[in-house]
């Protein structure tokens, strides 16, 4: 009779119980993403009446009070999603210099399925992407006001994985 190690039992359990297709069950505006170190969370929210943006989100450094605001604006061809993460921006009328000073990261946000196929970030109402790729996000955070004692102290990978769906 074969002896199974705990790893064998775990592998058999995962193959016997199908994993839920979370992306198929969750729409993009309710998707919650995390990094592989569980140090960051990106949580999408419904846009509402803001017509200039196609998606918006909160970007939090876990186990700290740090929460940044994020927006996504589509290109004219709707094929590209330009994202921006801002931290401690002033309220009301702001100048371009004010906005540049509080911008932590800006760039294209790419979506990916589990097999690595890259696409544009889904719009509201569409199924959530399995993974997000935000190029150079980690280095941008290290150079921003989000980095330091009591804030972000773990270097972030540029890939975030779908972890859940808000109600």
Secondary structure, DSSP 8 states (H G I E B T S, - for coil): -----HHHHHHHHHHHS----HHHHSBGGGEEEE-TTS-EEEEEE--TT-TT-SEEEEEEETTSS-EEEEEEEE-TTSS-EEEEEE-S--SSS--HHHHHHHEEEEEEEEEE-TT--EEE---TTSB--SEEEETTHHHHHHTSTTBSTTSB-S---SEEEEEEE--
